[in-house]
């Protein structure tokens, strides 16, 4: 098991949670460190879904309940209208039909509950640079071109995904920005025309329409 892959606390996503979630679900919880951080900060009852058995065993020591399996395998075990917050930290892109997953968890959200997500940005400059320079769509162990990714997203397609699944996006914020002085000059010159190539990921906060 790649510990870095399953043990990210995701404090950037945690910073998006502004409403106290009394019951919280992390889909693709890994070793449970993010859900544990939510529990420690808000005192939430925390659940996780994790297909990787070893990571699941690790998470069971940190949060209240962990369901071992893929989303489709365990979704029937989730109570309806129960969770005030549901997170997808780099997990929607691993799913065959992320739109249907978002539709389904809508039934598990309590009134006013929110979806929190972190989604890789395919337009990230370094990602496009490698594709164009190598003339190759090469999968790797982790990152935007992770070999287990089944879907790829841009800011525009993220907005469409949530809209078509019945959600209103309250926030979409850039994560892990290119931040060298050279890029700051480029941004100052080109402005909004270049901004979607700078974030490696986007953080999303959404609520049911």
C-alpha positions in Angstrom: 0.0 0.0 0.0 1.3 3.4 -1.0 1.1 5.3 2.4 1.2 8.7 0.7 -1.7 7.8 -1.5 -4.0 6.7 1.4 -2.8 9.0 4.2 -3.4 12.5 3.0 -5.1 14.7 5.6 -6.4 17.2 3.0 -6.4 20.3 5.2 -7.2 22.3 2.0 -10.6 20.5 1.8 -11.1 20.8 5.5 -10.8 24.6 5.2 -13.9 24.5 2.9 -16.1 23.1 5.7 -17.7 26.2 7.3 -20.9 24.6 8.6 -20.7 22.1 11.6 -21.4 18.7 10.2 -22.8 16.5 13.0 -22.6 13.4 10.7 -20.0 13.2 8.0 -19.2 10.6 5.2 -15.9 10.4 3.4 -16.1 8.4 0.1 -12.7 6.9 -0.6 -11.5 7.6 2.9 -8.1 5.8 2.6 -6.6 5.4 6.1 -9.2 7.8 7.6 -7.0 10.8 8.3 -9.2 13.3 6.7 -12.4 12.0 8.3 -10.5 11.9 11.6 -9.5 15.6 11.2 -13.2 16.4 10.6 -14.1 14.4 13.8 -11.5 16.2 15.8 -12.4 19.7 14.6 -16.2 19.4 14.8 -16.9 16.4 17.0 -18.7 14.8 14.1 -19.9 11.2 13.8 -17.7 10.1 10.9 -18.2 7.3 8.3 -15.9 6.2 5.5 -16.1 4.1 2.4 -12.9 2.5 1.3 -12.4 -0.4 -1.3 -8.7 -1.1 -0.3 -8.8 -3.6 2.6 -5.6 -2.6 4.3 -6.5 1.1 4.2 -9.9 0.2 5.5 -8.4 -1.6 8.5 -6.3 1.4 9.2 -9.3 3.7 9.1 -11.3 1.7 11.5 -9.0 2.8 14.3 -9.7 6.5 13.6 -13.4 7.0 12.7 -16.7 5.7 13.8 -17.7 3.4 10.9 -15.9 2.2 7.8 -17.6 0.3 4.9 -15.1 -1.8 3.0 -16.0 -2.0 -0.7 -16.6 0.0 -3.8 -19.3 2.7 -3.7 -21.9 0.5 -5.6 -21.2 -2.4 -3.2 -22.0 -0.6 0.0 -24.3 2.3 -0.9 -27.3 0.3 0.3 -25.8 0.4 3.8 -26.0 4.2 4.0 -28.9 5.8 5.8 -31.1 8.2 3.9 -31.1 11.9 4.7 -28.5 11.3 7.4 -25.2 13.1 6.5 -24.7 16.8 6.9 -21.5 16.5 4.8 -20.2 14.1 2.2 -16.7 14.3 0.8 -15.0 13.0 -2.3 -11.3 13.7 -2.0 -9.8 12.7 -5.3 -12.3 9.8 -5.7 -14.9 10.9 -8.3 -12.3 10.5 -11.1 -11.9 6.8 -10.1 -15.5 6.0 -10.7 -17.1 4.7 -13.9 -20.2 6.9 -13.5 -19.4 9.8 -11.1 -22.6 11.6 -12.2 -24.7 8.6 -10.9 -22.7 8.5 -7.7 -23.5 12.2 -7.0 -27.2 11.6 -7.8 -27.3 8.6 -5.4 -25.6 10.3 -2.4 -28.2 13.1 -2.8 -30.6 10.7 -1.0 -28.1 10.3 1.9 -27.7 14.1 2.5 -29.7 15.6 5.3 -31.6 18.8 4.5 -29.0 21.6 3.9 -26.2 19.0 3.7 -23.2 19.7 1.5 -20.9 17.9 -0.9 -17.2 18.6 -0.6 -14.8 17.4 -3.3 -11.3 17.7 -4.6 -10.9 16.9 -8.3 -7.7 16.9 -10.4 -7.6 19.5 -13.2 -6.6 17.9 -16.6 -5.7 21.4 -18.0 -2.9 21.8 -15.4 0.0 23.2 -17.3 2.6 20.6 -16.3 0.2 17.8 -17.3 -0.5 19.3 -20.8 3.2 20.1 -21.2 4.2 16.4 -20.7 1.5 15.2 -23.1 2.5 17.7 -25.8 6.3 17.2 -25.4 6.1 13.4 -25.2 3.2 13.1 -27.6 2.0 10.4 -25.3 -1.0 9.8 -23.0 1.1 8.0 -20.4 -0.4 6.7 -17.1 1.6 6.8 -13.9 1.3 5.7 -10.3 -0.3 8.9 -8.9 -1.3 12.4 -9.9 -3.5 13.6 -12.7 -2.5 10.8 -15.0 -3.0 8.2 -12.3 -3.4 4.8 -14.0 -6.5 4.1 -11.9 -8.3 7.3 -13.1 -11.4 6.5 -15.3 -12.5 10.1 -15.8 -10.8 13.4 -16.4 -12.1 16.9 -15.6 -11.6 20.6 -16.3 -13.2 23.4 -14.4 -15.9 23.6 -17.0 -16.7 19.9 -16.9 -16.8 19.9 -13.1 -19.4 22.6 -13.2 -21.4 20.6 -15.7 -21.1 17.4 -13.7 -22.6 18.9 -10.5 -25.2 20.8 -12.4 -26.5 17.8 -14.2 -26.5 15.7 -11.0 -28.8 18.2 -9.4 -26.4 20.4 -7.3 -25.7 24.1 -7.1 -22.0 24.8 -6.7 -21.4 27.3 -3.9 -17.6 27.4 -4.2 -15.1 26.2 -6.7 -11.6 27.1 -5.6 -8.1 26.3 -7.0 -5.7 24.0 -5.1 -2.0 23.5 -5.6 -1.4 26.4 -7.9 1.7 27.0 -10.0 3.3 29.9 -8.1 6.7 30.8 -9.6 7.5 34.4 -10.3 7.5 33.5 -14.0 3.9 32.3 -13.8 2.8 35.4 -11.9 4.1 37.5 -14.8 2.3 35.3 -17.3 -1.0 35.6 -15.3 -0.6 39.4 -15.1 -0.2 39.6 -18.8 -2.8 37.1 -20.0 -5.2 37.3 -17.0 -8.3 35.1 -17.1 -7.2 33.5 -20.4 -4.5 31.4 -18.5 -6.0 30.9 -15.1 -7.5 27.5 -15.7 -4.1 26.1 -16.6 -2.6 26.9 -13.1 -4.5 24.8 -10.5 -3.5 21.2 -10.2 -6.9 20.5 -8.5 -10.2 22.2 -7.8 -12.0 22.2 -4.4 -15.8 22.1 -4.7 -18.6 22.9 -2.2 -22.0 22.0 -3.5 -25.6 21.8 -2.2 -28.7 20.1 -3.7 -30.8 22.4 -5.8 
